[in-house]
Amino acid sequence: MKQNKTVKVGLIGAGAIGSFHGESIARRVPGAQLAAIADPAAEAAQRLADRLHCASATTDVQQIITDPDIDAVIIAAPARFHSELIVMAAEAGKAVFCEKPMALTIEEADRAIAAARAAKVPLQVGFNRRYDNAWAEAQRSIVAGELGTPQLLRSLTRDPELADPARVPPWAIFLETLIHDFDTLRFFNPGSEVIEVYAIADALVRPDFKSRGLLDTALVSLRFDNGAMACAEANFQAAYGYDVRGEVFGSRGMVTMGDVRRSNAAYFGANGINSPTTQLNIDLFHDAYTAQLVEFVATVRSGEVQGPSGEAARAALALALACIRSVTEARPVRLAEVL
C-alpha cells in the first residue's frame, strides 16, 4: 500500500471499546477513515455512525469483510467471536486489529495466526498498556540494561465496579482482565518466557455468584525461564477507581509505573486532601488506546507488525489457560501442559 493512501477501516462491534476505537479512527488517527460499522444491534451501529459521520452502518459483518474498498478491520466484538472473525477478515485480505483476547483456546489462536500468515496480512492485538508513556519508557530502560537483570516483576489490575456480575463470562478474570498483566510481564522481561504459574482465585466481591462460576479476585505467581519471578493480581471492585500499576525490580535498580490518580492535582478541603481518580480504563489509557491504532494504520501501510502480534497474544492466552488449570486443580502448572 502507498504510504500516503488513506487507510479505510471497518469496525466490528459498537459497544464501549468499539465506540472508542471508532472515534479514534474517525478523529484522532491521521491517514485513516472510518468507512463502515457493523454490530448486531442496528440502532447501536447507526447511532455511532451518525455521531462519527460514518457512511455505512450494518448488522451484517459480511458487508465489511467482503467490501473491496476496506483495507483493514478492527474487531471489538465479544471475545468468543474473535478468532473466527480474524480468520474471515484475513481470508478476505484485510489487515486485522483485534481486541484481547485474540482467542479462547490455543487451537483457535493457532488457526487465527495461520490464517493471517497465509493471507500475508498484518494481525495486531490490543494490548494497549505497551503504548502508555510510562510502560513504554520502563520497557526501554529494561532493554537498555539500566535495571540490570530483572528479578522481581509485578502487575496488577483492579476494576472500579462489578456492575452486572451475571454478564461476566466464565474465567473472565484470567482471559479478559489478567491477560493484560500477562502481556505486560512478558513485555518487561524480553527474551524470556514463563515456564510455570500458580494461581488462586475466589469470589470475594460477590460471593453469591461463586456458584455460578464467577471469580472476581485472583493472585498469580509466575516463574520465568531466566529465573525471574513475577506476581499478577486482579480484583473487580476497587472502591477508589480504576487501578493499573506495574513494577520491575532488577539487579541494578527498580522502575514503577501506573497511578490511580487521573491527574497530579490535589484538593485540600475540610474533608482532607484528595486527588481525582478515574472509573474508566479508556480514560486512564486514553492516549495509549489511540497510539496503538496509529501504529496499526502504519502497519497496514508497511505490512510489518510492530506492535503486539498474534504470537504475543497466544503467549498471554497460554498463561491465562494455565492459570485456569491451576485454580481448577489447586496446583502449580507448567506452561508445557497447555501448549
Secondary structure as UniProt FT lines:
FT   TURN            3..4
FT   STRAND          7..12
FT   HELIX           16..27
FT   TURN            30..31
FT   STRAND          32..38
FT   HELIX           42..52
FT   STRAND          57..58
FT   HELIX           61..65
FT   TURN            68..69
FT   STRAND          72..75
FT   HELIX           79..81
FT   HELIX           82..91
FT   TURN            92..93
FT   STRAND          95..98
FT   HELIX           106..119
FT   STRAND          123..125
FT   HELIX           128..131
FT   HELIX           133..143
FT   TURN            144..147
FT   STRAND          150..158
FT   HELIX           165..167
FT   TURN            170..171
FT   HELIX           173..177
FT   HELIX           178..187
FT   TURN            190..191
FT   STRAND          194..202
FT   HELIX           207..212
FT   STRAND          217..224
FT   TURN            225..226
FT   STRAND          229..235
FT   TURN            239..240
FT   STRAND          243..250
FT   TURN            251..252
FT   STRAND          253..257
FT   STRAND          267..269
FT   TURN            270..271
FT   STRAND          272..274
FT   HELIX           281..284
FT   HELIX           286..302
FT   HELIX           310..329
FT   STRAND          333..334
FT   HELIX           335..337
//
